[in-house]
């Protein structure tokens, strides 16, 4: 499970980013004659999609950081094994 965690985080974050962008773009279309309730609902949905986009970005960043940490651990382990072979 932990082996695939960074890839799962990156994929889920990318899907969340794409979905929040598309739904946020469709929410940004103006109403013909909006009432105050419609404008308030549109603003609250816009804030929800902004939050989802931010969570998706943080998800992707955390997945990339996990991949980077794992790659550095493997590289350091390979260096220590190659230096002890002499």
N, C-alpha and C positions, 0 to 999 in steps of 0.2 A: 504494500500500500504506500509506504513512504517513498519507495523508489519512483513512483509515478506522480507523486504529489506536485512537484513543480510544473509538470506538463499539464496536469489537471487544472491547476490554478491559472495558468496562462490561457488555456482554452476557454475556461469558464469566464475569465475576465474579459477576453476578447468578445465572447458572445454577449456578455452584459454591456460592454461598450457599444457594440453594434446595435443591439436592441434599444438601448436608451437613446442613442442618437436618432434612430429611425422613428421611434415613438415620440421623441421630443420634437423632431422636425414636423411630424404630422400634427402635433399639438400646437405648433407655432402658427398654423394657418389661421388667419383672422376670421371671426364670425361676421356675417353680413351686418346685422344690427344687434350687437351684444348687449345683454342686460348686465347689471352689476354682479349678479350671481354667476353668470357665465364667465365674466372676466376674472372673478375670484377663483373659480374652479380651474380656469386655464392657468392662472398664476401658481396655484398650489400643485397642479400636475407638472408644470415646468420645473418647480423646485424639486419634486420627486424624481424627475428624470435627470436633473443635474446631480443629485445625490447618488443615483444609480450609476451614472457615468463615472463619478469620482471613486465609488467603491470598485468598479471594474478596473479603473486605472491602478488603484492600489493593489488589487488582486494580481494584475499582470506584473507589477513591479515586485511584489513579494515572491512570485514564482520565478522571476528572473534572478532575484537575489539568492534564492535557494539553489538554482542551477549554478550560479557563480561560486557559491560557497562549496558546493559539491565538487565542482571542477578544480577548485584550488586545493581541496583536500586530496583528491586523486593525484594532482600534480606534485604536491609535497610528498605524498607517500611514494610515488615513483622516483623522486629525487633521492629520498632517503634509502631506498632499496638499491639504487644504482651506485650510490656512494659507499655502501657497505660491501660491495662485491669485490673490491680490490684485495 
